[in-house]
Amino acid sequence: IRQETFDKFGEVQISDNQADLPIYFDIRFSNVCNFKCRTCWHGASSKWFEDAKILGTNLGEKAIIKNITDYEKFIEENGQHILNAQEIYFAGGEPLVTEEHYLLLDFLIKNKVNPTLRYNTNLSLLKFKKYDVLEMWSKFSSVEIMASIDGVGELGEYIRSGLNWKQFEENCLILKNQGHIKLTISPTISILNMNHVVDLIDTCLSKEFVGMNDFYFNILDRPFYYNVQAIPAEKKEQVTTELNQFLSSKADFTVELKMGIESIVNYMNHQQLPEKYWRQYKEKKVELDELRGAFFDDNSN
């Protein structure tokens, strides 16, 4: 993020830790979400609440946790500064099912400002209540969508509980035809999908959701029982061989995409986490499978 920020906002001058009013906002109104992804938790997803209560990992006794409890007060205190933003990043929770997000878009549109809008989203829907997000996005010249998807089809639906893969495909193709919207595929790389990175990349390219430079890999750090560094050494060798063969077979891949895939492999092999985390992964998988009645047999794991 540090490097990306200096590349994007290199003209900003900072001296003695002083700067002008902010030109970039990271806005996460709440944990409101319609998914309960396996690598997520209640603090970032309201949908996780019931499962978290059973597992003893819930935060408090309410599903929804709000960062901003009074939207009108938020606008009163920050609205004029937000109108000066060059870029606004929305995350959550899930911004596309968060009503305050739409209220803020309406605020920007009514004030005729045009910042870049950037999202981390599961891209499960393009309409919410009375809001048509495509119509609202049409008022902005630049919208960047980082679509959180960790696997294709059944695996994708297993990891990100709530996902409808067919609907995700349709939404990707809709965005592809919007000239002012840039779509990026942004998987979270974990033990759950390390063996399936090839399938995800091949599928997204063959279906032409995105181009080769439109992947943004997030490598999961914690919990350690989902961290790819916890994969046993012999399994790491298998995955490394598969990904290296994949790369060698793709002479047309761009340098950027190759570097992204290599970074995943390098991170996995950088160190070996204690064996207890692999055991925990197996235990957590069984526990959550039985709790949700959702199963995915991955022989490679």
SEZA-717118 format. One record per residue (C-alpha): residue number from 0; residue in one letter; x, y, z. Coordinates in steps of 0.05 Angstrom, whole numbers, plus 5000, padded with zeros to 4 digits. Each point is the difference from the previous one (the first is absolute). Layout:
BEGIN
+-----+------+------+------+------+
:  nr : rest :    x :    y :    z :
+-----+------+------+------+------+
: NUM :    a :    X :    Y :    Z :
...
+-----+------+------+------+------+
This chain:
BEGIN
+-----+------+------+------+------+
:  nr : rest :    x :    y :    z :
+-----+------+------+------+------+
:   0 :    i : 5000 : 5000 : 5000 :
:   1 :    r : 5057 : 5048 : 5016 :
:   2 :    q : 5032 : 4990 : 4932 :
:   3 :    e : 4933 : 5004 : 4963 :
:   4 :    t : 4982 : 5064 : 5037 :
:   5 :    f : 5065 : 5035 : 4982 :
:   6 :    d : 4991 : 4979 : 4927 :
:   7 :    k : 4928 : 5025 : 4998 :
:   8 :    f : 5008 : 5064 : 5040 :
:   9 :    g : 5073 : 5017 : 4987 :
:  10 :    e : 4985 : 5074 : 4992 :
:  11 :    v : 4977 : 5007 : 5072 :
:  12 :    q : 5052 : 5038 : 5041 :
:  13 :    i : 5008 : 4984 : 5073 :
:  14 :    s : 5048 : 5036 : 5046 :
:  15 :    d : 5010 : 4994 : 5075 :
:  16 :    n : 4942 : 4951 : 5002 :
:  17 :    q : 4952 : 5054 : 4977 :
:  18 :    a : 4956 : 4997 : 4938 :
:  19 :    d : 4940 : 5034 : 4970 :
:  20 :    l : 4930 : 4972 : 5009 :
:  21 :    p : 4993 : 4927 : 4981 :
:  22 :    i : 4990 : 4982 : 4927 :
:  23 :    y : 4989 : 4925 : 5013 :
:  24 :    f : 4946 : 4969 : 5044 :
:  25 :    d : 4994 : 4927 : 5022 :
:  26 :    i : 4927 : 4992 : 5021 :
:  27 :    r : 4972 : 4939 : 5035 :
:  28 :    f : 4933 : 5017 : 5029 :
:  29 :    s : 4987 : 4934 : 5035 :
:  30 :    n : 5009 : 4925 : 4998 :
:  31 :    v : 4933 : 4991 : 4963 :
:  32 :    c : 5011 : 4944 : 4950 :
:  33 :    n : 4959 : 4947 : 4962 :
:  34 :    f : 5057 : 4949 : 5000 :
:  35 :    k : 5035 : 4960 : 5055 :
:  36 :    c : 5066 : 4982 : 4967 :
:  37 :    r : 5041 : 4947 : 5034 :
:  38 :    t : 5062 : 5045 : 5007 :
:  39 :    c : 4958 : 5057 : 5029 :
:  40 :    w : 4970 : 5010 : 5070 :
:  41 :    h : 4943 : 5036 : 5036 :
:  42 :    g : 5040 : 5065 : 5006 :
:  43 :    a : 4998 : 5008 : 4924 :
:  44 :    s : 4935 : 4964 : 4984 :
:  45 :    s : 4932 : 5005 : 5034 :
:  46 :    k : 4980 : 4935 : 4966 :
:  47 :    w : 5053 : 4964 : 5041 :
:  48 :    f : 4964 : 5017 : 5066 :
:  49 :    e : 4959 : 4936 : 5011 :
:  50 :    d : 5057 : 4954 : 4983 :
:  51 :    a : 5048 : 5042 : 5042 :
:  52 :    k : 4953 : 4994 : 5061 :
:  53 :    i : 5001 : 4924 : 4994 :
:  54 :    l : 5076 : 5000 : 4992 :
:  55 :    g : 5010 : 5052 : 5056 :
:  56 :    t : 5034 : 5051 : 4954 :
:  57 :    n : 4946 : 5053 : 4996 :
:  58 :    l : 5013 : 5073 : 5018 :
:  59 :    g : 4943 : 5021 : 5045 :
:  60 :    e : 4928 : 4979 : 4996 :
:  61 :    k : 4978 : 5036 : 4936 :
:  62 :    a : 5013 : 4978 : 4929 :
:  63 :    i : 5012 : 5070 : 4973 :
:  64 :    i : 5060 : 5040 : 5023 :
:  65 :    k : 5001 : 5072 : 4976 :
:  66 :    n : 5062 : 5042 : 4991 :
:  67 :    i : 4956 : 5061 : 4986 :
:  68 :    t : 4936 : 4999 : 5041 :
:  69 :    d : 4973 : 5068 : 4978 :
:  70 :    y : 5004 : 5012 : 4925 :
:  71 :    e : 4974 : 5071 : 5003 :
:  72 :    k : 5051 : 5019 : 5052 :
:  73 :    f : 5054 : 4967 : 4959 :
:  74 :    i : 4981 : 5043 : 4939 :
:  75 :    e : 4995 : 5062 : 5043 :
:  76 :    e : 5070 : 4991 : 5027 :
:  77 :    n : 5035 : 4971 : 4938 :
:  78 :    g : 4957 : 5015 : 4939 :
:  79 :    q : 5039 : 5061 : 4975 :
:  80 :    h : 5066 : 4963 : 5007 :
:  81 :    i : 4972 : 4939 : 4962 :
:  82 :    l : 4978 : 5046 : 4944 :
:  83 :    n : 5074 : 5017 : 4989 :
:  84 :    a : 5020 : 4927 : 4995 :
:  85 :    q : 5038 : 4974 : 4939 :
:  86 :    e : 4983 : 4928 : 5018 :
:  87 :    i : 4952 : 4965 : 5047 :
:  88 :    y : 5009 : 4927 : 5017 :
:  89 :    f : 4940 : 4961 : 5024 :
:  90 :    a : 5006 : 4934 : 5039 :
:  91 :    g : 4962 : 4968 : 5056 :
:  92 :    g : 4965 : 4955 : 5014 :
:  93 :    e : 4973 : 5003 : 4930 :
:  94 :    p : 4990 : 5071 : 4973 :
:  95 :    l : 4949 : 4980 : 4949 :
:  96 :    v : 4951 : 4978 : 5054 :
:  97 :    t : 5015 : 5060 : 5046 :
:  98 :    e : 4948 : 5055 : 4993 :
:  99 :    e : 5046 : 5055 : 5026 :
: 100 :    h : 5045 : 4986 : 4940 :
: 101 :    y : 4944 : 5019 : 4953 :
: 102 :    l : 4983 : 5061 : 5040 :
: 103 :    l : 5071 : 5023 : 4993 :
: 104 :    l : 5000 : 4988 : 4925 :
: 105 :    d : 4937 : 5041 : 4995 :
: 106 :    f : 5034 : 5055 : 5040 :
: 107 :    l : 5059 : 5001 : 4952 :
: 108 :    i : 4954 : 5000 : 4939 :
: 109 :    k : 4957 : 5057 : 5026 :
: 110 :    n : 5063 : 5041 : 5014 :
: 111 :    k : 5026 : 4985 : 4929 :
: 112 :    v : 5069 : 4975 : 5021 :
: 113 :    n : 5036 : 4944 : 4964 :
: 114 :    p : 5051 : 4962 : 5042 :
: 115 :    t : 5025 : 4931 : 4980 :
: 116 :    l : 4957 : 4948 : 5035 :
: 117 :    r : 5036 : 4936 : 5021 :
: 118 :    y : 4967 : 4938 : 5030 :
: 119 :    n : 5016 : 4935 : 5033 :
: 120 :    t : 4935 : 4962 : 4988 :
: 121 :    n : 4973 : 4929 : 4992 :
: 122 :    l : 4963 : 5026 : 4938 :
: 123 :    s : 4939 : 4959 : 5018 :
: 124 :    l : 4949 : 5053 : 4977 :
: 125 :    l : 4994 : 5064 : 4961 :
: 126 :    k : 4933 : 5022 : 5029 :
: 127 :    f : 4983 : 5010 : 5073 :
: 128 :    k : 4933 : 5023 : 5026 :
: 129 :    k : 4982 : 5062 : 4958 :
: 130 :    y : 5072 : 5010 : 4977 :
: 131 :    d : 5029 : 4982 : 4932 :
: 132 :    v : 5075 : 5003 : 5010 :
: 133 :    l : 5015 : 4998 : 4925 :
: 134 :    e : 4957 : 5062 : 4990 :
: 135 :    m : 5035 : 5035 : 5058 :
: 136 :    w : 5069 : 4980 : 4976 :
: 137 :    s : 4984 : 5030 : 4931 :
: 138 :    k : 5006 : 5069 : 5033 :
: 139 :    f : 5075 : 4987 : 5013 :
: 140 :    s : 5054 : 4996 : 4948 :
: 141 :    s : 5043 : 4948 : 5036 :
: 142 :    v : 4976 : 4940 : 5041 :
: 143 :    e : 5047 : 4944 : 5022 :
: 144 :    i : 4970 : 4934 : 5023 :
: 145 :    m : 5044 : 4950 : 5036 :
: 146 :    a : 4956 : 4938 : 4999 :
: 147 :    s : 5012 : 4952 : 5057 :
: 148 :    i : 4997 : 4929 : 4972 :
: 149 :    d : 5042 : 4942 : 5025 :
: 150 :    g : 4980 : 4943 : 4955 :
: 151 :    v : 4959 : 4978 : 4941 :
: 152 :    g : 4930 : 4970 : 5005 :
: 153 :    e : 4990 : 4952 : 5059 :
: 154 :    l : 5066 : 5018 : 5034 :
: 155 :    g : 4985 : 5074 : 4995 :
: 156 :    e : 4932 : 4990 : 5031 :
: 157 :    y : 5030 : 4956 : 5055 :
: 158 :    i : 5053 : 5051 : 5021 :
: 159 :    r : 4955 : 5061 : 4994 :
: 160 :    s : 4935 : 4976 : 5028 :
: 161 :    g : 4944 : 5040 : 4967 :
: 162 :    l : 5033 : 5002 : 4932 :
: 163 :    n : 4960 : 4980 : 4938 :
: 164 :    w : 5054 : 4986 : 4948 :
: 165 :    k : 4952 : 5008 : 4941 :
: 166 :    q : 4977 : 5068 : 5025 :
: 167 :    f : 5072 : 5021 : 5011 :
: 168 :    e : 5017 : 4981 : 4928 :
: 169 :    e : 4941 : 5041 : 4974 :
: 170 :    n : 5020 : 5061 : 5041 :
: 171 :    c : 5071 : 4996 : 4975 :
: 172 :    l : 4976 : 5000 : 4928 :
: 173 :    i : 4954 : 5059 : 5014 :
: 174 :    l : 5058 : 5041 : 5028 :
: 175 :    k : 5044 : 4981 : 4942 :
: 176 :    n : 4955 : 5040 : 4954 :
: 177 :    q : 5004 : 5063 : 5043 :
: 178 :    g : 5056 : 5043 : 4972 :
: 179 :    h : 5013 : 5040 : 5063 :
: 180 :    i : 5003 : 4939 : 5046 :
: 181 :    k : 5065 : 4962 : 5011 :
: 182 :    l : 4990 : 4929 : 5026 :
: 183 :    t : 5055 : 4964 : 5038 :
: 184 :    i : 4997 : 4929 : 5027 :
: 185 :    s : 5025 : 5002 : 5071 :
: 186 :    p : 5005 : 4931 : 5033 :
: 187 :    t : 5022 : 4988 : 5071 :
: 188 :    i : 5053 : 4946 : 4996 :
: 189 :    s : 4995 : 4949 : 5056 :
: 190 :    i : 5006 : 4925 : 5013 :
: 191 :    l : 4928 : 4995 : 4975 :
: 192 :    n : 5017 : 5020 : 4929 :
: 193 :    m : 5076 : 4996 : 4991 :
: 194 :    n : 4991 : 4936 : 4958 :
: 195 :    h : 4949 : 5034 : 4956 :
: 196 :    v : 5034 : 5065 : 4980 :
: 197 :    v : 5012 : 4973 : 4930 :
: 198 :    d : 4926 : 4985 : 4989 :
: 199 :    l : 4979 : 5069 : 5024 :
: 200 :    i : 5049 : 5037 : 4955 :
: 201 :    d : 4985 : 4957 : 4939 :
: 202 :    t : 4925 : 5007 : 5010 :
: 203 :    c : 5000 : 5075 : 5008 :
: 204 :    l : 5044 : 5009 : 4939 :
: 205 :    s : 4963 : 4950 : 4956 :
: 206 :    k : 4933 : 5031 : 5016 :
: 207 :    e : 5032 : 5069 : 4988 :
: 208 :    f : 4977 : 5029 : 5066 :
: 209 :    v : 5067 : 5037 : 5004 :
: 210 :    g : 5067 : 5007 : 4966 :
: 211 :    m : 5066 : 4970 : 5023 :
: 212 :    n : 5019 : 5061 : 5041 :
: 213 :    d : 4934 : 5002 : 5036 :
: 214 :    f : 5015 : 4953 : 5058 :
: 215 :    y : 5015 : 5025 : 5070 :
: 216 :    f : 5022 : 4944 : 5046 :
: 217 :    n : 4988 : 5008 : 5074 :
: 218 :    i : 5041 : 4950 : 5040 :
: 219 :    l : 4967 : 4982 : 5066 :
: 220 :    d : 5043 : 5007 : 5061 :
: 221 :    r : 4954 : 4983 : 5058 :
: 222 :    p : 4970 : 4957 : 5026 :
: 223 :    f : 5062 : 4958 : 4993 :
: 224 :    y : 4959 : 4936 : 4989 :
: 225 :    y : 4980 : 5029 : 4932 :
: 226 :    n : 5069 : 5027 : 4983 :
: 227 :    v : 5032 : 4964 : 4941 :
: 228 :    q : 5066 : 4997 : 5038 :
: 229 :    a : 4966 : 4947 : 5045 :
: 230 :    i : 4994 : 4951 : 4941 :
: 231 :    p : 5044 : 4939 : 5011 :
: 232 :    a : 5067 : 5002 : 4963 :
: 233 :    e : 4984 : 4942 : 4952 :
: 234 :    k : 4934 : 5033 : 4980 :
: 235 :    k : 5036 : 5066 : 4990 :
: 236 :    e : 5045 : 4965 : 4950 :
: 237 :    q : 4940 : 4975 : 4961 :
: 238 :    v : 4968 : 5068 : 4998 :
: 239 :    t : 5066 : 5034 : 4981 :
: 240 :    t : 5011 : 4951 : 4943 :
: 241 :    e : 4929 : 5009 : 4974 :
: 242 :    l : 5004 : 5076 : 5000 :
: 243 :    n : 5069 : 5001 : 4969 :
: 244 :    q : 4976 : 4953 : 4944 :
: 245 :    f : 4940 : 5045 : 4991 :
: 246 :    l : 5045 : 5061 : 4992 :
: 247 :    s : 5048 : 4965 : 4952 :
: 248 :    s : 4941 : 4980 : 4956 :
: 249 :    k : 4974 : 5071 : 4994 :
: 250 :    a : 5050 : 5037 : 4957 :
: 251 :    d : 4949 : 5055 : 4988 :
: 252 :    f : 4992 : 5018 : 5073 :
: 253 :    t : 5021 : 5071 : 5017 :
: 254 :    v : 5058 : 5014 : 5047 :
: 255 :    e : 4951 : 5028 : 5051 :
: 256 :    l : 4957 : 4938 : 5003 :
: 257 :    k : 5061 : 4954 : 5004 :
: 258 :    m : 5028 : 5042 : 5057 :
: 259 :    g : 4933 : 4996 : 5036 :
: 260 :    i : 4998 : 4924 : 4996 :
: 261 :    e : 5074 : 4994 : 5019 :
: 262 :    s : 4988 : 5044 : 5061 :
: 263 :    i : 4948 : 4950 : 5025 :
: 264 :    v : 5049 : 4942 : 4991 :
: 265 :    n : 5057 : 5038 : 5033 :
: 266 :    y : 4957 : 5019 : 5059 :
: 267 :    m : 4976 : 4928 : 5010 :
: 268 :    n : 5072 : 4974 : 4999 :
: 269 :    h : 5030 : 5057 : 5041 :
: 270 :    q : 4991 : 4962 : 5065 :
: 271 :    q : 4967 : 4939 : 5030 :
: 272 :    l : 4948 : 5015 : 5054 :
: 273 :    p : 4995 : 4950 : 5057 :
: 274 :    e : 4962 : 4936 : 4985 :
: 275 :    k : 4946 : 5017 : 5051 :
: 276 :    y : 4970 : 5051 : 4952 :
: 277 :    w : 4989 : 4947 : 4946 :
: 278 :    r : 4965 : 4957 : 5052 :
: 279 :    q : 4958 : 5060 : 5020 :
: 280 :    y : 4981 : 5011 : 4928 :
: 281 :    k : 4975 : 4929 : 4995 :
: 282 :    e : 4961 : 5007 : 5065 :
: 283 :    k : 4970 : 5067 : 4982 :
: 284 :    k : 4979 : 4974 : 4931 :
: 285 :    v : 4962 : 4942 : 5030 :
: 286 :    e : 4969 : 5045 : 5054 :
: 287 :    l : 4974 : 5051 : 4950 :
: 288 :    d : 4979 : 4948 : 4949 :
: 289 :    e : 4956 : 4966 : 5051 :
: 290 :    l : 4973 : 5066 : 5028 :
: 291 :    r : 4980 : 5026 : 4931 :
: 292 :    g : 4985 : 4934 : 4966 :
: 293 :    a : 5047 : 5021 : 4944 :
: 294 :    f : 5054 : 4953 : 4975 :
: 295 :    f : 5055 : 5002 : 4947 :
: 296 :    d : 5045 : 4940 : 4991 :
: 297 :    d : 5068 : 5024 : 4979 :
: 298 :    n : 5044 : 4939 : 4991 :
: 299 :    s : 5062 : 5044 : 4994 :
: 300 :    n : 4989 : 5023 : 5071 :
+-----+------+------+------+------+
